[in-house]
Structures are given as C-alpha cells and as structure tokens.
Amino acid sequence: MSEKEMLEKILQITQQTQQSIQEIRENLAEINESKTKVNNLEERIKNIEDNMARQKDLMYYTLKIAEHDREIFGLKQN
C-alpha cells in the first residue's frame, strides 16, 4: 500500500469517525430531551396524585353528608 493510499484510508476512517461522533452527539441530545420530558411528566403526575381525592376521602365525605342529613332531619322534626 502506497503512502498516498494509506493517507486516503486514514482520511476516510477519520471522516467516518467524525460522522459517528456527530451521530452520537445527536442521539445524546435526543436522550436528554426525552429525559427532560419524562421528568416533567413525573412531576405533573406527582402533583395530580397529591391533589386528587382518594377513595377514602370520598367515603369520609359521604359519611359526613349522611351524618349532617340525619342532624338536619332531626332538627326539622323538633
């Protein structure tokens, strides 16, 4: 292999390496963007979970409403 062929081969390999590095950088940027989106969604879901009514909350309100209905009924009877 002549020196010129070796230099061309080295140049070709260098270009391929640079292209691969650029592709990796682009992939990393996409991964980081996806991570950011996932983190935002996790935060939103946690906020929703923290503020939503649970089954036990609804049962408590149902029991309190029934209790107050009985008290109102008793007051109307007197």
Summary of the structure (lengths in Angstrom):
residues: 78
radius of gyration: 33.7
end to end distance: 112.2
largest distance: 113.4
contacts: 143
relative contact order: 0.05
helix: 92%
strand: 0%
